[in-house]
Each structure stands twice: as C-alpha cells, then as structure tokens.
Amino acid sequence: MPRYLSLHTLACMTRQGAEALVATLGAGADGIALRRTAWNFLDGKMIAEIEAPDRQSAERWLEEKGLRPQWLMRIEYESDGASLRPV
C-alpha cells in the first residue's frame, strides 16, 4: 500500500496530548494505518508516516482527525544507508 509523510505544526502540544493524538491516529480507519510519528516539541512539529490507498484518502483521513498538514508527500523511494530503492 502507498505510504505518505505529512508535516504538521502543533502549537503548545504536551507529551500527554501527543500520546492521546497517537492513540487516536493509531486506531486507523478506512484502510488507513499510522506507521510512525516523529516529534519536536520545541518547534511544535510532528511528522507522520501513514499508509493509505491514495492521496485523497490520506488527506481526508488527516482532516477527519483534525490535522491539516503543511505538506503531504507520497514516498516513492527510500534508502536504508547507501542504497536507494523504490517503495
């Protein structure tokens, strides 16, 4: 299934708030699954990696969760060191 990265600005998010948000996102729905998140509380940023059938489904799911991404990117290639491979 295609994977997407999204960047979100979450002002004044506490660790407890982040844990609650991750629990909500982790529940998934409509064939969409949260793979992982990365946080920077100092800058108020979160990056989420999700699996979704298509971009429109990913956008709709994020909006339903109350998240409007600054950007949403489909992952086409990735590396795990020195080699690049298609996803």
C-alpha positions in Angstrom: 0.0 0.0 0.0 1.3 3.5 -0.7 2.9 5.4 2.1 2.8 9.1 2.8 4.7 11.6 5.0 3.0 14.6 6.4 4.3 17.6 8.4 2.1 19.3 11.0 2.5 22.3 13.3 1.0 21.6 16.7 1.4 24.6 18.9 1.6 24.0 22.6 1.3 20.2 22.4 2.2 18.4 25.6 3.6 14.9 25.8 0.3 13.8 27.2 -1.6 15.4 24.3 0.8 13.8 21.8 0.2 10.4 23.4 -3.5 10.9 23.1 -3.2 12.0 19.5 -1.0 9.0 18.6 -3.6 6.7 20.2 -6.3 8.3 18.1 -4.3 8.1 14.9 -3.2 4.6 15.7 -6.7 3.3 15.6 -6.8 3.8 11.9 -9.9 3.6 9.7 -11.0 3.1 6.1 -7.8 1.1 5.2 -5.5 3.8 6.5 -2.8 3.0 9.1 -0.4 5.1 11.1 3.1 3.6 10.7 5.1 6.1 12.9 5.4 9.7 14.1 8.4 11.9 14.9 8.0 14.9 17.2 9.9 18.1 18.1 8.1 19.8 21.0 10.4 22.8 21.0 9.4 23.7 17.4 5.9 22.3 17.7 6.2 19.9 14.8 5.2 16.4 14.0 5.9 14.2 11.0 3.5 11.3 10.5 4.0 8.3 8.2 0.8 6.7 7.1 -0.3 4.0 4.7 -3.3 4.9 2.6 -4.8 3.7 -0.7 -4.3 7.1 -2.4 -3.5 10.8 -1.7 -7.2 11.9 -1.4 -7.9 9.2 1.2 -4.8 10.3 3.2 -5.9 13.9 3.1 -9.5 13.2 4.0 -8.4 10.9 7.0 -6.0 13.6 8.3 -8.6 16.2 8.1 -11.2 14.0 9.9 -8.6 13.6 12.7 -8.3 17.4 12.9 -4.9 17.6 11.3 -4.1 19.9 8.3 -0.7 19.1 7.0 1.7 21.8 5.9 2.6 19.3 3.2 1.8 15.7 2.3 4.3 13.6 0.2 3.9 10.2 -1.3 7.0 8.1 -0.6 8.3 6.8 -3.9 11.9 5.8 -3.0 13.7 5.2 0.3 17.1 4.3 1.5 18.5 2.5 4.4 22.0 3.7 4.2 23.9 3.8 0.9 21.3 2.2 -1.4 18.2 3.8 -2.9 15.2 1.5 -3.7 11.6 2.0 -4.9 8.9 1.6 -2.3 
